Amino acid sequence: MNNLDFIKEELDKLKEAGLLINVRTIEGPQGAWITVDGKKVLNLCSNNYLGLANDPQLKTASQKAIDAYGVGPAAVRTIAGTTTLHKELERKLALFKGVESTISFQSGFCANLAVIPAIVGKEDVVFSDELNHASIIDGCRLSKTRTVRYEHCNPEDLQTKIHAEKDVKRKLIITDGVFSMEGDIAPLPEIVEIAEKYKAITMVDDAHGEGVLGRGGRGIVDHFNLHGKVDIEVGTMSKAFGVVGGYIAGTKKLTDYLMQKGRPFLFSSAVTAADVAACIAVVDTLNESDDLVKKLWSNTGFFQDRMKQIGFNIGNTKTPITPVMIGDARVAKNFSQKLFEEGIFAQSIGYPTVPVGKARIRVMLSATHSEEDLTWAIEHFERIGKSLNII
Ligand SMILES: Cc1ncc(COP(=O)(O)O)c(C=O)c1O
């Protein structure tokens, strides 16, 4: 008997429920078409919204940064110092987002783990949308703060719950900007109004709004024209930016504080110069033109309109994230497998990422797709959907 014997049982249970994740192996760069497990497939699952993950300009920027700075940061920034590149990125990001200052982290996940425990503690309360991302949930757990979940995108419920806690001194409202499994957008203007009324701090995680919403992809705060009204913005450079890394945007006071208190900043090395240089090139690209953002949205309209016409339920999405609702996790997995056999890479998503009984195929649209690619994919969705009695 081994102490780790329970692992096999747990894995068997996941398999039985259709929830065992199969991590596919990608050979080569990201793009509309990729090679997965030796097979050329249409890529409908990456967060490479703007197709920047294999952009020649970004690659050149990274290569030059490697020549200038080498490949590794050698220690955490507070101990071994930081490069001029990291500082340039933070300055350019602040200008892009229209805030005073930003501080970068290793990922969006780390940014959430850094900021939440730095802002709230045991005496405080967090109000968190019930569908917030796992990194927000984990940030709240780390902070040991009491967390009150409000109904998804429901300002009335938030108002009721915050009213019941109105005497708590420090209150933090946290929401995803775009919900990663639904594609819907948080009612940020209403949330800001409630926050102002109850003197609560506001925090939005713009991971899927970055490069997608707002003027030229400036994100959800720009989309709603709420500049200066949201206290903390979390960003990631691992999705539309096509690279890796995360950041917090807000006032200089906030970022100065996180430099002292954000534990992933203090105790983990920064992303490499090559990553940072590529991210700087993304900001420059987005400042120059919004063509990629426009293409992403025209692909989104094209695909979603046709999928709805065919009879698929794509939920309440308002963004390129397209959940094709299936329900049963085993059926969703089967659907995804059949798509793969026919040359389409679109993963099924089940519990715990989405609630039990709400399994789906999550289609991620990108500026790299052509209408021809999408038309071809829709034909396959239709045929397989009919064969599995989904439509
Ligand atoms: C809302 C949200 N926040 C944070 C993250 C984590 O971002 P990263 O991949 O940069 O760690 C994700 C990624 O899935 C996300 O959807």
The ligand as a Gaussian input file, in Angstrom:
#p B3LYP/6-31G(d) Opt

LIG

0 1
 C       -9.987000      35.984000     -16.110000
 C       -8.615000      35.400000     -16.109000
 N       -7.707000      35.861000     -15.258000
 C       -6.464000      35.384000     -15.224000
 C       -6.078000      34.377000     -16.079000
 C       -4.675000      33.863000     -15.993000
 O       -3.904000      34.484000     -16.963000
 P       -2.444000      33.925000     -17.282000
 O       -2.595000      32.841000     -18.288000
 O       -1.693000      35.111000     -17.774000
 O       -1.904000      33.411000     -15.985000
 C       -6.968000      33.868000     -16.993000
 C       -6.548000      32.776000     -17.899000
 O       -7.209000      31.847000     -18.196000
 C       -8.281000      34.381000     -17.014000
 O       -9.178000      33.919000     -17.881000

